[in-house]
Amino acid sequence: MEKQNNIFEEDEIFSKDEYKLVVTIVKRGFETDVLEAAKSIGSNGAILMQAKGVSKIQEKFFGFSLNPENTTIMILVKKQNVVPTMKAIYSVIDFKSDARGMVFALPVSLVAGMDATYDRININ
């Protein structure tokens, strides 16, 4: 097994940079605010998903409900830009604002496809 892990780490398709996944949950309608904040730090793209929380006890996640009016935004960010990106996002969607948002980061083990040059969709 050890040899197989080394193959993945040395394989040229995987990025040499370290990334984290910045995840934002925000009230629907505030997605552009999140994307613009991330763009100001250098992010070029994101994945947006409509989300609904499910629980028998409460329909809440860290104090706010996840319902169809919320959007989950995922942005792959280089490790050195994680904190600035999260601060920029949280400054426009904090939990006490109308956006009622939250942001967190998750570790990413391997990334392929981030170094390729291709046309990206404009956020605006």
Secondary structure, DSSP 8 states (H G I E B T S, - for coil): -HHHHHHHHH-TTB-SS-EEEEEEEEETT-HHHHHHHHHHHT----EEEEE----SS-S-BTTB---TTEEEEEEEEEGGGHHHHHHHHHHHH-TTSTT--EEEEEE-S--BSSS---------
